[in-house]
Every structure is written in C-alpha cells, then in structure tokens.
Amino acid sequence: MQISKQFPRQKEISLFGQAIIKQQYMLLEALGDFPKWMFEHTWLPFYMTHGHWMANNLFLYYPMLILSVFLFAANKIFFPFGVGILIWGLINFFDHFFYTIKARKVSPGLITGTLFLINSCFGLRSFILAENFSLIPLLTGTVIGGVLFGLPILLCVKAYPVLINISNSTQTLA
C-alpha cells in the first residue's frame, strides 16, 4: 500500500528511485500476504506480509549470521558459532519443509533451505568425525543455532508494532 502511494509522485522521484519503487512493488505483489493458516500462530502480527518477513531476513537474520561467521573465523574460542550456523541451517530447512507440507505448496525458502541442509550435513559430519570432536562445542553450537533462528523472529514480532506506529506517525507528519 505504501509503495503504491508513491506512484502519483513519480515526477518528483529520480529515475533510479522510480525503478526501485517499481521493483519493490512487483516483488511485494508477487509475494503477497502470508497464507491465512499462518495467522493461526497468535505470535505473528496479522498484517505482516512476505515483504515484512524479507525485511526481517535482511536486517535481523543476515547480520546475526554474518556476525557469527566473523566470530568463528576470528578466533578458535568462537568455534561454537560455526557449529551454531550449521545447526541454524538444519532448523531453517526443517522450518521451510514443514510449511511446504502444511501449505501443500513449496515454501519460498525451501530451495535455499535445501542448500543450507546439504551444507550443514557435510559441515556437521566433518566436525563429528574430527579428531578433536567434543560434545561441549556441539551443545553450545546447538544453543547458538537456536538463538540465531529464534531471536530474529522474536525481534521482528516484537518490533513490528513499534515500526508500524513509527511509519504511521511519519506519514501523518508528511
């Protein structure tokens, strides 16, 4: 709705800005709203769209994953963060697999989730078969993987009403 309101202002917006608005509109139009059964989850804000969820991925999920990769690469002490990313990949796949079964339609994230599954299986296999395998990094990494998966969802759901209020108040000021 907010993007479609920008179309009358196209003369005021640069050509680059117009292209971005059209691209975002086409993307959100193609993605649409979440399936109605998703709202059985009382924790999901009712008006959340795939576009909102994609913004959640871009601004919450990916930065946390990238931070985990940097920590893992920076020092051996952060090894469980690498294991956590592999656990996150497993959770991501099974989450999208579950919703594909439930909706009887391929979840948009199932394809990348399958790539995460393959990567995670090979990575965890290498870790488990390594000479210096220890249960402590596996358990710690499992907790980190759960946090990497769940915390962005929690932040998104809790921050969504606040962001909508900010968006509405800035529109009122404009």
ChimeraX commands (.cxc) that place a marker at each C-alpha (Angstrom):
marker #1 position 0.00,0.00,0.00 radius 0.5
marker #1 position 2.77,2.41,0.96 radius 0.5
marker #1 position 4.69,1.72,-2.24 radius 0.5
marker #1 position 1.64,2.09,-4.49 radius 0.5
marker #1 position 1.01,5.53,-2.88 radius 0.5
marker #1 position 4.36,6.66,-4.32 radius 0.5
marker #1 position 3.28,6.16,-7.96 radius 0.5
marker #1 position 1.49,9.55,-8.24 radius 0.5
marker #1 position 4.70,11.24,-7.04 radius 0.5
marker #1 position 6.84,9.65,-9.78 radius 0.5
marker #1 position 7.61,13.01,-11.43 radius 0.5
marker #1 position 9.24,14.16,-8.19 radius 0.5
marker #1 position 11.32,10.98,-7.83 radius 0.5
marker #1 position 14.55,10.28,-9.72 radius 0.5
marker #1 position 14.59,7.61,-12.43 radius 0.5
marker #1 position 16.66,5.39,-10.12 radius 0.5
marker #1 position 14.12,5.88,-7.30 radius 0.5
marker #1 position 11.24,5.07,-9.67 radius 0.5
marker #1 position 12.95,1.84,-10.70 radius 0.5
marker #1 position 13.40,0.83,-7.07 radius 0.5
marker #1 position 9.77,1.61,-6.23 radius 0.5
marker #1 position 8.53,-0.41,-9.22 radius 0.5
marker #1 position 10.84,-3.32,-8.37 radius 0.5
marker #1 position 9.70,-3.37,-4.73 radius 0.5
marker #1 position 6.05,-3.14,-5.74 radius 0.5
marker #1 position 6.41,-6.05,-8.18 radius 0.5
marker #1 position 8.25,-8.11,-5.58 radius 0.5
marker #1 position 5.68,-7.47,-2.85 radius 0.5
marker #1 position 2.81,-8.05,-5.27 radius 0.5
marker #1 position 4.32,-11.41,-6.29 radius 0.5
marker #1 position 4.95,-12.45,-2.71 radius 0.5
marker #1 position 1.60,-11.26,-1.36 radius 0.5
marker #1 position 0.47,-11.88,2.17 radius 0.5
marker #1 position 1.23,-14.93,4.22 radius 0.5
marker #1 position -1.22,-17.77,3.75 radius 0.5
marker #1 position -4.24,-17.43,6.05 radius 0.5
marker #1 position -3.27,-20.52,8.06 radius 0.5
marker #1 position -0.08,-18.73,9.14 radius 0.5
marker #1 position -2.23,-16.48,11.31 radius 0.5
marker #1 position -3.18,-19.48,13.44 radius 0.5
marker #1 position 0.07,-18.54,15.19 radius 0.5
marker #1 position -1.02,-15.90,17.65 radius 0.5
marker #1 position 2.53,-14.53,17.78 radius 0.5
marker #1 position 2.51,-13.45,14.11 radius 0.5
marker #1 position 1.25,-9.87,13.56 radius 0.5
marker #1 position -1.91,-10.06,11.46 radius 0.5
marker #1 position -0.90,-7.62,8.74 radius 0.5
marker #1 position 2.60,-8.98,8.21 radius 0.5
marker #1 position 3.41,-9.71,4.58 radius 0.5
marker #1 position 6.19,-11.63,2.89 radius 0.5
marker #1 position 7.82,-8.25,2.27 radius 0.5
marker #1 position 7.95,-7.60,6.01 radius 0.5
marker #1 position 9.38,-11.06,6.54 radius 0.5
marker #1 position 12.02,-10.47,3.87 radius 0.5
marker #1 position 12.99,-7.23,5.61 radius 0.5
marker #1 position 13.30,-9.29,8.80 radius 0.5
marker #1 position 15.73,-11.57,6.96 radius 0.5
marker #1 position 17.73,-8.67,5.56 radius 0.5
marker #1 position 18.00,-6.58,8.72 radius 0.5
marker #1 position 17.91,-9.18,11.51 radius 0.5
marker #1 position 18.76,-12.70,10.30 radius 0.5
marker #1 position 21.63,-11.99,7.94 radius 0.5
marker #1 position 23.54,-9.57,10.20 radius 0.5
marker #1 position 23.42,-12.10,13.05 radius 0.5
marker #1 position 24.63,-14.88,10.75 radius 0.5
marker #1 position 27.39,-12.70,9.31 radius 0.5
marker #1 position 28.49,-11.69,12.83 radius 0.5
marker #1 position 28.62,-15.40,13.75 radius 0.5
marker #1 position 30.75,-16.14,10.69 radius 0.5
marker #1 position 33.18,-13.35,11.58 radius 0.5
marker #1 position 33.42,-14.52,15.19 radius 0.5
marker #1 position 34.01,-18.10,14.03 radius 0.5
marker #1 position 36.70,-17.00,11.57 radius 0.5
marker #1 position 38.35,-14.58,14.01 radius 0.5
marker #1 position 39.35,-16.93,16.80 radius 0.5
marker #1 position 39.14,-20.62,17.79 radius 0.5
marker #1 position 37.40,-19.64,21.01 radius 0.5
marker #1 position 34.32,-18.77,18.89 radius 0.5
marker #1 position 34.20,-22.22,17.26 radius 0.5
marker #1 position 30.66,-22.93,18.60 radius 0.5
marker #1 position 29.38,-20.04,16.45 radius 0.5
marker #1 position 30.43,-22.01,13.37 radius 0.5
marker #1 position 28.59,-25.06,14.70 radius 0.5
marker #1 position 25.64,-22.76,15.51 radius 0.5
marker #1 position 25.43,-21.67,11.88 radius 0.5
marker #1 position 25.30,-25.33,10.80 radius 0.5
marker #1 position 22.53,-26.02,13.33 radius 0.5
marker #1 position 20.70,-22.90,12.09 radius 0.5
marker #1 position 20.89,-24.35,8.56 radius 0.5
marker #1 position 19.21,-27.56,9.72 radius 0.5
marker #1 position 16.48,-25.67,11.57 radius 0.5
marker #1 position 15.94,-23.40,8.55 radius 0.5
marker #1 position 15.46,-26.36,6.22 radius 0.5
marker #1 position 13.05,-28.19,8.50 radius 0.5
marker #1 position 11.06,-24.99,9.11 radius 0.5
marker #1 position 10.55,-24.46,5.37 radius 0.5
marker #1 position 9.94,-28.17,4.82 radius 0.5
marker #1 position 7.21,-28.14,7.49 radius 0.5
marker #1 position 5.47,-25.13,5.93 radius 0.5
marker #1 position 5.75,-26.68,2.46 radius 0.5
marker #1 position 3.91,-29.75,3.73 radius 0.5
marker #1 position 1.36,-27.69,5.66 radius 0.5
marker #1 position 0.57,-25.36,2.73 radius 0.5
marker #1 position 0.86,-28.10,0.09 radius 0.5
marker #1 position 2.86,-25.53,-1.84 radius 0.5
marker #1 position 6.62,-25.05,-2.00 radius 0.5
marker #1 position 7.72,-22.56,0.63 radius 0.5
marker #1 position 9.83,-19.77,-0.92 radius 0.5
marker #1 position 12.71,-20.63,1.41 radius 0.5
marker #1 position 12.71,-24.37,0.75 radius 0.5
marker #1 position 15.22,-24.13,-2.10 radius 0.5
marker #1 position 17.78,-22.18,-0.11 radius 0.5
marker #1 position 16.87,-24.25,2.95 radius 0.5
marker #1 position 17.83,-27.37,0.99 radius 0.5
marker #1 position 21.22,-25.82,0.22 radius 0.5
marker #1 position 21.62,-25.00,3.93 radius 0.5
marker #1 position 20.69,-28.61,4.75 radius 0.5
marker #1 position 23.37,-30.01,2.44 radius 0.5
marker #1 position 25.98,-27.59,3.77 radius 0.5
marker #1 position 25.01,-28.30,7.38 radius 0.5
marker #1 position 25.09,-32.08,6.93 radius 0.5
marker #1 position 28.58,-32.00,5.41 radius 0.5
marker #1 position 29.84,-29.49,7.97 radius 0.5
marker #1 position 28.46,-31.36,10.97 radius 0.5
marker #1 position 29.74,-34.68,9.58 radius 0.5
marker #1 position 33.24,-33.19,9.30 radius 0.5
marker #1 position 33.01,-31.79,12.81 radius 0.5
marker #1 position 31.77,-35.05,14.36 radius 0.5
marker #1 position 34.41,-37.14,12.56 radius 0.5
marker #1 position 37.27,-34.77,13.51 radius 0.5
marker #1 position 39.90,-35.98,15.96 radius 0.5
marker #1 position 39.24,-33.11,18.32 radius 0.5
marker #1 position 35.44,-33.59,18.41 radius 0.5
marker #1 position 33.91,-32.52,21.70 radius 0.5
marker #1 position 30.35,-32.56,22.91 radius 0.5
marker #1 position 30.65,-29.12,24.55 radius 0.5
marker #1 position 31.02,-27.13,21.26 radius 0.5
marker #1 position 28.20,-29.22,19.76 radius 0.5
marker #1 position 25.83,-28.44,22.64 radius 0.5
marker #1 position 26.90,-24.79,22.79 radius 0.5
marker #1 position 26.57,-24.54,19.00 radius 0.5
marker #1 position 23.09,-26.06,19.19 radius 0.5
marker #1 position 22.02,-23.35,21.64 radius 0.5
marker #1 position 23.63,-20.67,19.44 radius 0.5
marker #1 position 21.86,-22.12,16.37 radius 0.5
marker #1 position 18.54,-21.94,18.18 radius 0.5
marker #1 position 19.20,-18.34,19.16 radius 0.5
marker #1 position 20.25,-17.48,15.57 radius 0.5
marker #1 position 16.95,-18.91,14.39 radius 0.5
marker #1 position 14.57,-17.73,17.11 radius 0.5
marker #1 position 15.87,-14.33,18.18 radius 0.5
marker #1 position 15.26,-12.58,14.81 radius 0.5
marker #1 position 11.70,-13.93,14.79 radius 0.5
marker #1 position 11.13,-12.64,18.32 radius 0.5
marker #1 position 12.66,-9.26,17.48 radius 0.5
marker #1 position 10.58,-8.99,14.31 radius 0.5
marker #1 position 7.33,-9.85,16.04 radius 0.5
marker #1 position 8.00,-7.54,18.99 radius 0.5
marker #1 position 9.38,-4.67,16.88 radius 0.5
marker #1 position 6.68,-4.88,14.18 radius 0.5
marker #1 position 4.00,-2.90,16.09 radius 0.5
marker #1 position 6.56,-0.25,17.05 radius 0.5
marker #1 position 7.77,0.11,13.45 radius 0.5
marker #1 position 4.19,0.32,12.15 radius 0.5
marker #1 position 3.42,3.10,14.68 radius 0.5
marker #1 position 6.57,4.98,13.63 radius 0.5
marker #1 position 5.65,4.54,9.97 radius 0.5
marker #1 position 2.11,5.75,10.54 radius 0.5
marker #1 position 3.25,8.77,12.56 radius 0.5
marker #1 position 5.79,9.82,9.89 radius 0.5
marker #1 position 3.09,9.51,7.22 radius 0.5
marker #1 position 0.83,11.73,9.32 radius 0.5
marker #1 position 3.61,14.33,9.60 radius 0.5
marker #1 position 4.23,14.26,5.85 radius 0.5
marker link #1:1,2 radius 0.2
marker link #1:2,3 radius 0.2
marker link #1:3,4 radius 0.2
marker link #1:4,5 radius 0.2
marker link #1:5,6 radius 0.2
marker link #1:6,7 radius 0.2
marker link #1:7,8 radius 0.2
marker link #1:8,9 radius 0.2
marker link #1:9,10 radius 0.2
marker link #1:10,11 radius 0.2
marker link #1:11,12 radius 0.2
marker link #1:12,13 radius 0.2
marker link #1:13,14 radius 0.2
marker link #1:14,15 radius 0.2
marker link #1:15,16 radius 0.2
marker link #1:16,17 radius 0.2
marker link #1:17,18 radius 0.2
marker link #1:18,19 radius 0.2
marker link #1:19,20 radius 0.2
marker link #1:20,21 radius 0.2
marker link #1:21,22 radius 0.2
marker link #1:22,23 radius 0.2
marker link #1:23,24 radius 0.2
marker link #1:24,25 radius 0.2
marker link #1:25,26 radius 0.2
marker link #1:26,27 radius 0.2
marker link #1:27,28 radius 0.2
marker link #1:28,29 radius 0.2
marker link #1:29,30 radius 0.2
marker link #1:30,31 radius 0.2
marker link #1:31,32 radius 0.2
marker link #1:32,33 radius 0.2
marker link #1:33,34 radius 0.2
marker link #1:34,35 radius 0.2
marker link #1:35,36 radius 0.2
marker link #1:36,37 radius 0.2
marker link #1:37,38 radius 0.2
marker link #1:38,39 radius 0.2
marker link #1:39,40 radius 0.2
marker link #1:40,41 radius 0.2
marker link #1:41,42 radius 0.2
marker link #1:42,43 radius 0.2
marker link #1:43,44 radius 0.2
marker link #1:44,45 radius 0.2
marker link #1:45,46 radius 0.2
marker link #1:46,47 radius 0.2
marker link #1:47,48 radius 0.2
marker link #1:48,49 radius 0.2
marker link #1:49,50 radius 0.2
marker link #1:50,51 radius 0.2
marker link #1:51,52 radius 0.2
marker link #1:52,53 radius 0.2
marker link #1:53,54 radius 0.2
marker link #1:54,55 radius 0.2
marker link #1:55,56 radius 0.2
marker link #1:56,57 radius 0.2
marker link #1:57,58 radius 0.2
marker link #1:58,59 radius 0.2
marker link #1:59,60 radius 0.2
marker link #1:60,61 radius 0.2
marker link #1:61,62 radius 0.2
marker link #1:62,63 radius 0.2
marker link #1:63,64 radius 0.2
marker link #1:64,65 radius 0.2
marker link #1:65,66 radius 0.2
marker link #1:66,67 radius 0.2
marker link #1:67,68 radius 0.2
marker link #1:68,69 radius 0.2
marker link #1:69,70 radius 0.2
marker link #1:70,71 radius 0.2
marker link #1:71,72 radius 0.2
marker link #1:72,73 radius 0.2
marker link #1:73,74 radius 0.2
marker link #1:74,75 radius 0.2
marker link #1:75,76 radius 0.2
marker link #1:76,77 radius 0.2
marker link #1:77,78 radius 0.2
marker link #1:78,79 radius 0.2
marker link #1:79,80 radius 0.2
marker link #1:80,81 radius 0.2
marker link #1:81,82 radius 0.2
marker link #1:82,83 radius 0.2
marker link #1:83,84 radius 0.2
marker link #1:84,85 radius 0.2
marker link #1:85,86 radius 0.2
marker link #1:86,87 radius 0.2
marker link #1:87,88 radius 0.2
marker link #1:88,89 radius 0.2
marker link #1:89,90 radius 0.2
marker link #1:90,91 radius 0.2
marker link #1:91,92 radius 0.2
marker link #1:92,93 radius 0.2
marker link #1:93,94 radius 0.2
marker link #1:94,95 radius 0.2
marker link #1:95,96 radius 0.2
marker link #1:96,97 radius 0.2
marker link #1:97,98 radius 0.2
marker link #1:98,99 radius 0.2
marker link #1:99,100 radius 0.2
marker link #1:100,101 radius 0.2
marker link #1:101,102 radius 0.2
marker link #1:102,103 radius 0.2
marker link #1:103,104 radius 0.2
marker link #1:104,105 radius 0.2
marker link #1:105,106 radius 0.2
marker link #1:106,107 radius 0.2
marker link #1:107,108 radius 0.2
marker link #1:108,109 radius 0.2
marker link #1:109,110 radius 0.2
marker link #1:110,111 radius 0.2
marker link #1:111,112 radius 0.2
marker link #1:112,113 radius 0.2
marker link #1:113,114 radius 0.2
marker link #1:114,115 radius 0.2
marker link #1:115,116 radius 0.2
marker link #1:116,117 radius 0.2
marker link #1:117,118 radius 0.2
marker link #1:118,119 radius 0.2
marker link #1:119,120 radius 0.2
marker link #1:120,121 radius 0.2
marker link #1:121,122 radius 0.2
marker link #1:122,123 radius 0.2
marker link #1:123,124 radius 0.2
marker link #1:124,125 radius 0.2
marker link #1:125,126 radius 0.2
marker link #1:126,127 radius 0.2
marker link #1:127,128 radius 0.2
marker link #1:128,129 radius 0.2
marker link #1:129,130 radius 0.2
marker link #1:130,131 radius 0.2
marker link #1:131,132 radius 0.2
marker link #1:132,133 radius 0.2
marker link #1:133,134 radius 0.2
marker link #1:134,135 radius 0.2
marker link #1:135,136 radius 0.2
marker link #1:136,137 radius 0.2
marker link #1:137,138 radius 0.2
marker link #1:138,139 radius 0.2
marker link #1:139,140 radius 0.2
marker link #1:140,141 radius 0.2
marker link #1:141,142 radius 0.2
marker link #1:142,143 radius 0.2
marker link #1:143,144 radius 0.2
marker link #1:144,145 radius 0.2
marker link #1:145,146 radius 0.2
marker link #1:146,147 radius 0.2
marker link #1:147,148 radius 0.2
marker link #1:148,149 radius 0.2
marker link #1:149,150 radius 0.2
marker link #1:150,151 radius 0.2
marker link #1:151,152 radius 0.2
marker link #1:152,153 radius 0.2
marker link #1:153,154 radius 0.2
marker link #1:154,155 radius 0.2
marker link #1:155,156 radius 0.2
marker link #1:156,157 radius 0.2
marker link #1:157,158 radius 0.2
marker link #1:158,159 radius 0.2
marker link #1:159,160 radius 0.2
marker link #1:160,161 radius 0.2
marker link #1:161,162 radius 0.2
marker link #1:162,163 radius 0.2
marker link #1:163,164 radius 0.2
marker link #1:164,165 radius 0.2
marker link #1:165,166 radius 0.2
marker link #1:166,167 radius 0.2
marker link #1:167,168 radius 0.2
marker link #1:168,169 radius 0.2
marker link #1:169,170 radius 0.2
marker link #1:170,171 radius 0.2
marker link #1:171,172 radius 0.2
marker link #1:172,173 radius 0.2
marker link #1:173,174 radius 0.2
view
